[in-house]
Amino acid sequence: MRPSSRRARPLVRAFLGLLLLTGALAGLVYALTDHPRPVQAAELACPAGTPTLQAGQPVKVLSWNVQYLAGRGYVFFYDTLAGDGPDTRPAPASLARTLDEVTAVIQAENPDLILLQEVDRDSKRTDYADQLAQLQARLGGAYPCAASASYHRAAFVPHPKIMGKVGLSLVTLSRYRLDTATRYALPRICGDPLTVAFNFKRAVLGVTLPVQGGRPLTAYQTHMDAFAQGCDTMQRQVGALHELLRATPGPWLIGGDFNLLGTAGAYTRLRERERAYFNPATELEPLMAAYDSFPNEAQIDSGDARYFTHFPNDPAVGRPDRTIDYFFYAPGLRHTDDRIRQDQPKISDHFAMLTTVALP
């Protein structure tokens, strides 16, 4: 055997070993993370005998990012631009208090349909509790129908501020019968393959409510990406959402945390350091132009603090200062009693939003 062949053997073995290690790592990452399909059935529980909506009936809707019941008084690591907030999880006492406060708001407002973002189900940071089950137990059967779709789920996330299991969901609760629940995947945020694998898998949760004597009502909700500057993630997510809405027959509405400003005026009113989260020309413009919304462009551009929906945890901000949560409505769907409930002291870093739609 020639000397060159003998010298090549260690290189071949090293290369094969590297391939095996890479394959094992890829397999481990795949096993630890979630892999939802572009469109799939969402979790749905709705007992037989649940009443059905009637044509012409008003439907009161509450939408709220409840910040996984973490409560106030925290600056989480992701709450600052530098990612250096001191807190990694809420205390058990804060979780218990916030569960009481969220339940009290729901009972006081008495909505027919509830759209909740950031509900933890089996996450290390919230002691592996099922917050959907906790809320349903507290509400005492008032909302028998529930749908859920995860958008950040992994058996282990190797982020130094997480280092454990995550299970974050969109949750819809209803007094009235739900026929279907569907999870629609949104385009993924850009980044290196390993970071993307463990990152959020943003989604839309849609439910259909049959209407006696009328067309079914479709209720969507979402929690879109944030911190996406440097790539076109937000534009692609808005585009996917717009396509979904255009393809939806009959009356619909969507609520949620869009993580986007509504107008250029909202951008200029922010302090310069806070503008880094957003682009001067909002990616939300196609939805604002196509559909009626609450808050609408005139309300946002008025600068009236009653239309702010977000109270950042960052102490450098220290007050509600922006609108990033919205309702959008199908053409012709009438809505009244639109309101942002700005509880003080705050319960979440987002305020609850309310609207009432009139079924055709």
C-alpha positions in Angstrom: 0.0 0.0 0.0 1.3 3.4 -0.9 2.2 5.8 2.0 -0.4 8.4 0.6 -3.2 5.8 1.1 -2.2 5.2 4.7 -2.2 8.9 5.4 -5.6 9.3 3.9 -7.3 6.8 6.2 -7.4 9.0 9.3 -8.9 11.8 7.2 -11.6 9.5 5.9 -12.4 8.2 9.4 -12.6 11.8 10.7 -14.9 12.8 7.9 -17.2 9.8 8.5 -17.2 10.5 12.2 -18.1 14.2 11.6 -21.0 13.0 9.3 -22.3 10.6 12.0 -22.0 13.4 14.7 -23.9 15.8 12.4 -26.6 13.3 11.7 -27.0 12.5 15.4 -27.2 16.2 16.2 -29.8 16.7 13.5 -31.8 13.8 14.7 -31.7 15.1 18.3 -32.9 18.5 17.3 -35.7 17.0 15.3 -36.8 14.8 18.2 -36.8 17.8 20.6 -38.8 20.2 18.5 -42.3 20.4 17.0 -43.1 19.9 13.3 -46.7 21.1 12.6 -48.1 20.8 9.1 -49.0 23.9 7.1 -52.7 23.3 7.8 -53.9 20.9 10.4 -56.7 20.2 12.9 -56.3 22.0 16.2 -57.1 20.6 19.5 -60.9 21.0 20.1 -63.2 20.0 22.9 -66.9 20.9 22.7 -69.5 18.9 24.5 -72.8 17.8 22.9 -75.6 20.0 23.8 -73.6 23.3 23.8 -76.0 26.0 22.5 -75.7 27.3 19.0 -75.5 30.9 17.9 -78.6 32.4 16.3 -78.8 34.7 13.3 -78.9 38.3 14.3 -77.4 37.6 17.7 -74.7 40.0 19.1 -71.5 38.2 19.9 -69.2 39.9 22.5 -65.5 39.0 21.9 -62.5 39.5 24.1 -58.9 39.2 22.8 -56.0 39.3 25.2 -52.3 38.4 25.3 -52.2 37.2 28.9 -48.4 36.9 29.0 -48.6 33.3 30.3 -50.1 34.7 33.6 -46.7 36.0 34.6 -48.1 39.2 35.9 -46.4 42.5 36.6 -43.2 43.6 38.2 -40.9 41.6 36.0 -38.4 42.6 33.3 -37.8 39.3 31.4 -34.7 38.7 29.4 -36.5 39.4 26.1 -38.1 42.6 27.3 -35.1 44.7 26.5 -33.5 45.4 23.2 -30.2 43.9 24.4 -31.9 40.8 25.7 -30.5 41.4 29.1 -33.6 41.7 31.3 -32.9 40.2 34.7 -35.9 37.9 35.0 -36.3 34.4 33.5 -39.6 33.2 35.0 -42.4 34.4 37.3 -42.8 33.4 40.9 -45.6 30.9 41.8 -47.3 33.6 43.8 -47.4 35.9 40.7 -48.9 33.1 38.6 -51.6 32.5 41.2 -52.4 36.2 41.5 -52.6 36.7 37.8 -54.8 33.7 37.3 -57.2 35.3 39.8 -57.0 38.7 38.0 -57.5 37.3 34.5 -60.5 35.2 35.7 -62.0 38.3 37.4 -61.8 40.3 34.1 -63.4 37.6 32.1 -66.2 37.2 34.6 -66.7 41.0 34.8 -66.8 41.4 31.0 -68.8 38.2 30.4 -67.8 37.8 26.7 -69.3 35.1 24.5 -66.0 34.3 22.8 -62.5 34.6 24.2 -59.2 34.7 22.2 -56.2 34.3 24.4 -52.5 34.5 23.3 -49.5 33.3 25.3 -51.2 30.5 27.3 -48.6 28.1 28.7 -49.4 24.4 28.6 -46.6 22.2 30.1 -43.8 24.8 30.3 -40.9 24.7 32.7 -41.2 28.4 33.5 -44.8 28.0 34.7 -44.2 24.8 36.6 -45.6 22.6 33.9 -49.2 23.8 34.6 -51.9 23.6 32.0 -53.2 27.2 32.1 -56.1 26.4 29.8 -57.3 23.8 32.3 -56.7 26.2 35.2 -58.8 28.9 33.5 -61.6 26.6 32.6 -61.8 25.3 36.2 -62.0 28.9 37.5 -64.7 29.8 35.0 -66.8 27.0 36.3 -68.1 25.6 33.0 -69.2 29.0 31.6 -67.1 28.3 28.4 -67.6 24.6 27.6 -65.9 24.7 24.2 -62.2 25.2 23.9 -59.7 25.1 21.0 -55.9 25.3 21.3 -53.0 25.5 18.9 -49.3 25.6 20.0 -46.8 28.0 18.5 -43.8 27.3 20.6 -43.4 23.7 21.7 -40.2 21.7 22.4 -39.1 19.1 24.9 -36.0 21.1 25.6 -34.8 24.5 24.5 -31.1 25.0 25.0 -31.3 28.8 25.4 -29.3 29.8 28.5 -32.4 31.7 29.9 -34.8 28.8 29.2 -33.0 25.4 29.5 -36.1 23.4 29.6 -39.5 22.4 28.2 -41.7 25.0 26.5 -45.4 24.8 25.5 -47.0 28.1 24.4 -50.4 28.1 22.8 -53.2 30.2 21.3 -56.5 29.3 23.1 -60.1 30.1 22.1 -62.9 29.6 24.6 -66.6 29.8 23.6 -70.0 29.7 25.3 -71.4 28.5 22.0 -70.8 25.5 19.9 -67.6 25.2 17.8 -67.8 23.0 14.8 -64.1 23.0 13.7 -60.7 24.3 14.9 -57.8 24.6 12.5 -54.2 25.6 12.9 -52.6 27.6 10.0 -48.9 27.9 10.0 -47.3 31.3 9.4 -44.0 31.9 7.6 -41.0 31.3 9.9 -38.6 33.9 11.1 -35.2 34.0 9.4 -32.0 32.8 11.1 -29.5 30.0 11.2 -31.0 26.5 11.0 -30.4 25.6 14.7 -32.0 28.8 16.0 -34.9 28.5 13.7 -35.5 24.9 14.8 -35.9 25.9 18.4 -37.7 29.2 17.7 -41.4 30.0 17.7 -43.6 28.5 15.0 -46.1 31.2 14.7 -49.7 30.3 13.7 -53.3 31.4 13.2 -56.0 29.5 15.2 -59.3 29.5 13.4 -62.7 28.2 14.7 -66.1 28.0 13.1 -69.3 28.7 15.0 -72.4 27.4 13.4 -75.3 29.9 13.3 -78.9 28.8 13.4 -80.6 30.5 10.4 -77.4 32.1 9.1 -73.9 31.5 7.8 -71.2 30.2 10.2 -69.0 32.8 11.9 -65.3 32.2 11.6 -63.2 33.6 14.4 -59.4 33.7 14.0 -56.6 34.8 16.3 -52.9 35.1 16.0 -49.7 36.2 17.7 -47.2 37.2 15.1 -43.4 37.4 15.3 -41.5 40.3 16.9 -37.8 41.4 16.6 -37.8 40.4 12.9 -35.9 43.4 11.6 -33.4 42.5 8.9 -35.6 40.1 7.0 -39.1 40.1 5.5 -40.7 37.8 8.1 -43.4 40.3 9.0 -44.3 41.1 5.4 -44.6 37.4 4.7 -46.7 36.7 7.7 -49.1 39.6 6.9 -49.3 38.3 3.3 -50.2 34.8 4.5 -52.8 36.1 6.8 -54.3 38.3 4.1 -54.5 35.4 1.8 -56.3 33.3 4.5 -58.8 36.1 5.2 -59.6 36.6 1.5 -60.3 32.9 1.1 -62.7 32.8 4.1 -66.4 32.6 3.1 -69.1 34.3 5.2 -68.6 36.6 8.2 -65.3 36.5 10.0 -63.2 38.4 12.5 -59.6 38.1 13.7 -58.1 39.4 16.9 -54.7 39.1 18.5 -51.2 40.4 19.1 -49.8 41.4 15.7 -46.6 42.9 17.1 -46.8 45.7 14.4 -47.7 49.4 14.5 -50.7 50.4 12.5 -49.5 53.7 10.9 -46.4 55.7 10.2 -47.6 58.3 12.7 -47.5 55.6 15.5 -43.8 55.0 14.6 -42.8 58.7 14.8 -44.5 59.0 18.2 -42.3 56.4 19.7 -39.0 57.3 21.4 -36.0 56.7 19.1 -34.8 53.7 21.0 -38.2 52.0 20.8 -38.4 52.5 17.1 -35.8 49.7 16.7 -38.5 47.1 17.1 -40.4 48.4 14.0 -40.0 49.6 10.4 -41.1 53.2 9.5 -43.5 51.8 6.8 -45.6 49.3 8.7 -46.0 45.8 7.2 -49.5 45.8 8.5 -50.6 48.3 5.9 -52.3 45.8 3.5 -54.7 44.7 6.3 -55.3 48.2 7.5 -56.2 49.3 3.9 -58.3 46.3 3.1 -60.4 45.8 6.3 -62.2 47.8 9.0 -60.2 47.5 12.2 -60.2 48.4 15.9 -58.3 50.5 16.6 -58.5 52.0 13.2 -56.0 54.3 11.5 -57.7 57.5 12.7 -57.8 56.4 16.3 -54.2 55.3 16.2 -53.0 58.6 14.6 -54.9 60.6 17.1 -52.3 59.7 19.7 -55.1 59.2 22.2 -53.7 56.9 24.9 -57.1 55.1 25.2 -56.1 53.2 22.1 -52.7 52.0 23.4 -52.8 48.2 23.8 -49.2 47.5 25.1 -47.5 48.4 28.4 -43.9 47.3 27.9 -42.2 45.7 30.8 -39.0 47.6 30.0 -38.6 50.1 32.9 -37.0 52.5 30.4 -40.5 52.9 28.9 -42.6 52.8 32.1 -46.0 53.4 30.6 -48.4 52.3 27.8 -47.1 53.8 24.6 -48.2 51.8 21.5 -50.9 49.9 19.7 -49.9 46.5 18.5 -53.1 44.5 19.1 -56.1 44.7 16.8 -59.4 43.3 15.6 -60.0 43.1 11.9 -63.5 42.5 10.5 -64.9 40.9 7.3 -66.4 43.5 4.9 -69.9 44.3 6.0 -69.6 42.8 9.5 -71.0 45.4 11.9 -69.2 45.9 15.2 -70.0 48.1 18.3 -68.8 48.7 21.8 -65.1 48.5 20.8 -63.0 49.1 23.8 -59.5 48.5 25.3 -59.6 47.7 29.0 -56.6 49.4 30.5 -56.5 47.9 33.9 -54.3 49.6 36.5 -52.2 48.1 37.9 -51.6 46.2 34.7 -52.3 42.5 34.7 -50.3 41.6 31.6 -48.0 43.6 29.3 -51.0 43.8 27.0 -54.4 45.1 27.7 -57.6 43.1 27.0 -59.6 44.2 23.9 -63.3 43.9 23.4 -65.7 44.2 20.5 -69.3 43.1 19.8 -70.2 41.9 16.3 -73.7 41.5 15.0 -74.4 38.3 13.1 -76.0 38.9 9.7 
